[in-house]
Amino acid sequence: MNEIKNISIIGAGFTGKQIAAIATLYKYDVSIFDINSEILMEAKKYITGVLKRKQKPELSNHIYYCNKIEEAVSNADLVIEAIPENIELKKKLFFQIDRIAPKNTIIATNSSSIPVSKIEEVVDRKDKVLNIHFYPPIPLRPMADIMRGTKTSDETFEKGKKWIESIGCHPIVVKKEIIGFVLNRMWHAARREALNLWAGGHADIKTIDSAWKIFTGMAMGPFSLMDGIGLDVVYAVQMSYYLESGELRDKPPDALKDMVDKGELGMKTGKGFYTWSKKK
Ligand SMILES: NC(=O)c1ccc[n+]([C@@H]2O[C@H](COP(=O)([O-])OP(=O)(O)OC[C@H]3O[C@@H](n4cnc5c(N)ncnc54)[C@H](O)[C@@H]3O)[C@@H](O)[C@H]2O)c1
């Protein structure tokens, strides 16, 4: 079994930069690419900051900020894509990576709700695809779901699992495909009910968050957590569940769609369910 040494991250947004940072901290050689060069530079600032805080600034030499996807994947053993939650975009990207990456490279998606089995048709290497799904902030939640496509080989699965462990994370093995994996499935139920309580006018967001925090002992309630994830991502994920089940209770509320359309996306835009200052 070839060892995984070089990691490529495609998409340097909220999750991509965190995966790149932790892989660099664990001494992998990491290449990262984003179609938006400003976001790539923001990711550089973030990753440099993480490495400094962890007193490993010298590891900055092990991360490469790439202007072209070809540069990012040409030497990769494992590519993880973290581009927006849109199946057509992801298929297009998998198709592209399949054509330009070395033939043994494993291609994984960090998607929160799309099983890789729904993407795999566009690649030839169907035995080398995976879902590897993180739960940012990764240092606070060191775990990742790992799930197969329909033809993923045992070797690919084992390599993925070992890699997750090698970066100090707990692999959550999904034995049989399901949308939302393990923890996200449970979190989906709580999130759906919180959204429906709010949109139905049964309780306001602070009440729902307080009840959750007191009961679970967690520092944040569902609405703060959704603001952290990004309401565009939350909306897209809820839509995936709805399209899968067809059940009305899974349909994301129109009020959430209105917020997304207005650009109220949560912490990343400063306003979502709550107003966020940079300091907060
Ligand atoms: N936000 C979360 O908490 C969270 C948690 C786990 C998984 N995810 C999943 O991770 C993925 C990304 O989510 P995010 O919140 O990081 O999104 P994000 O919007 O913060 O980042 C996505 C990035 O992808 C870039 N991009 C778009 N198309 C691209 C392409 N073709 N090539 C390269 N870069 C491209 C965008 O410029 C953007 O910077 C989604 O599939 C989401 O479901 C998100």
The ligand as an SDF file (V2000), in Angstrom:
LIG
                    3D

 44 48  0  0  0  0  0  0  0  0999 V2000
  -19.1250   25.1030    6.5030 N   0  0  0  0  0  0  0  0  0  0  0  0
  -19.0440   24.0110    7.2550 C   0  0  0  0  0  0  0  0  0  0  0  0
  -19.1540   24.0420    8.4900 O   0  0  0  0  0  0  0  0  0  0  0  0
  -18.7700   22.6740    6.5940 C   0  0  0  0  0  0  0  0  0  0  0  0
  -18.5000   21.5600    7.3970 C   0  0  0  0  0  0  0  0  0  0  0  0
  -18.1830   20.3400    6.7860 C   0  0  0  0  0  0  0  0  0  0  0  0
  -18.2010   20.2300    5.4120 C   0  0  0  0  0  0  0  0  0  0  0  0
  -18.5020   21.3360    4.6580 N   0  0  0  0  0  0  0  0  0  0  0  0
  -18.5150   21.1630    3.2090 C   0  0  0  0  0  0  0  0  0  0  0  0
  -17.3260   21.7230    2.6750 O   0  0  0  0  0  0  0  0  0  0  0  0
  -17.5910   22.2600    1.3750 C   0  0  0  0  0  0  0  0  0  0  0  0
  -17.1770   23.7130    1.3660 C   0  0  0  0  0  0  0  0  0  0  0  0
  -17.8810   24.4290    2.3380 O   0  0  0  0  0  0  0  0  0  0  0  0
  -17.2840   25.7840    2.9540 P   0  0  0  0  0  0  0  0  0  0  0  0
  -18.1680   26.1720    4.0620 O   0  0  0  0  0  0  0  0  0  0  0  0
  -15.8170   25.6300    3.1710 O   0  0  0  0  0  0  0  0  0  0  0  0
  -17.5320   26.7810    1.7080 O   0  0  0  0  0  0  0  0  0  0  0  0
  -16.8360   28.1870    1.3740 P   0  0  0  0  0  0  0  0  0  0  0  0
  -17.8260   28.9300    0.5540 O   0  0  0  0  0  0  0  0  0  0  0  0
  -16.3010   28.8350    2.5930 O   0  0  0  0  0  0  0  0  0  0  0  0
  -15.5820   27.7670    0.4530 O   0  0  0  0  0  0  0  0  0  0  0  0
  -15.7110   27.2330   -0.8300 C   0  0  0  0  0  0  0  0  0  0  0  0
  -14.5360   27.7310   -1.6670 C   0  0  0  0  0  0  0  0  0  0  0  0
  -14.4850   27.0130   -2.9000 O   0  0  0  0  0  0  0  0  0  0  0  0
  -14.0000   27.9230   -3.8990 C   0  0  0  0  0  0  0  0  0  0  0  0
  -14.3310   27.3440   -5.1990 N   0  0  0  0  0  0  0  0  0  0  0  0
  -15.5150   27.3130   -5.8520 C   0  0  0  0  0  0  0  0  0  0  0  0
  -15.4040   26.6060   -6.9900 N   0  0  0  0  0  0  0  0  0  0  0  0
  -14.1250   26.1800   -7.0630 C   0  0  0  0  0  0  0  0  0  0  0  0
  -13.3850   25.3960   -8.0090 C   0  0  0  0  0  0  0  0  0  0  0  0
  -13.9510   24.8900   -9.0840 N   0  0  0  0  0  0  0  0  0  0  0  0
  -12.0840   25.1790   -7.7570 N   0  0  0  0  0  0  0  0  0  0  0  0
  -11.4800   25.6760   -6.6720 C   0  0  0  0  0  0  0  0  0  0  0  0
  -12.1200   26.4230   -5.7420 N   0  0  0  0  0  0  0  0  0  0  0  0
  -13.4220   26.6480   -5.9220 C   0  0  0  0  0  0  0  0  0  0  0  0
  -14.6860   29.2270   -3.5720 C   0  0  0  0  0  0  0  0  0  0  0  0
  -13.9890   30.3190   -4.1400 O   0  0  0  0  0  0  0  0  0  0  0  0
  -14.6290   29.2210   -2.0320 C   0  0  0  0  0  0  0  0  0  0  0  0
  -13.4780   29.8710   -1.5260 O   0  0  0  0  0  0  0  0  0  0  0  0
  -19.0790   22.0220    1.1010 C   0  0  0  0  0  0  0  0  0  0  0  0
  -19.2290   20.8580    0.3540 O   0  0  0  0  0  0  0  0  0  0  0  0
  -19.6670   21.8390    2.5060 C   0  0  0  0  0  0  0  0  0  0  0  0
  -20.8100   21.0100    2.5060 O   0  0  0  0  0  0  0  0  0  0  0  0
  -18.7600   22.5580    5.2080 C   0  0  0  0  0  0  0  0  0  0  0  0
  1  2  1  0
  2  3  2  0
  2  4  1  0
  4  5  1  0
  4 44  2  0
  5  6  2  0
  6  7  1  0
  7  8  2  0
  8  9  1  0
  8 44  1  0
  9 10  1  0
  9 42  1  0
 10 11  1  0
 11 12  1  0
 11 40  1  0
 12 13  1  0
 13 14  1  0
 14 15  2  0
 14 16  1  0
 14 17  1  0
 17 18  1  0
 18 19  2  0
 18 20  1  0
 18 21  1  0
 21 22  1  0
 22 23  1  0
 23 24  1  0
 23 38  1  0
 24 25  1  0
 25 26  1  0
 25 36  1  0
 26 27  1  0
 26 35  1  0
 27 28  2  0
 28 29  1  0
 29 30  1  0
 29 35  2  0
 30 31  1  0
 30 32  2  0
 32 33  1  0
 33 34  2  0
 34 35  1  0
 36 37  1  0
 36 38  1  0
 38 39  1  0
 40 41  1  0
 40 42  1  0
 42 43  1  0
M  CHG  2   8   1  16  -1
M  END
$$$$
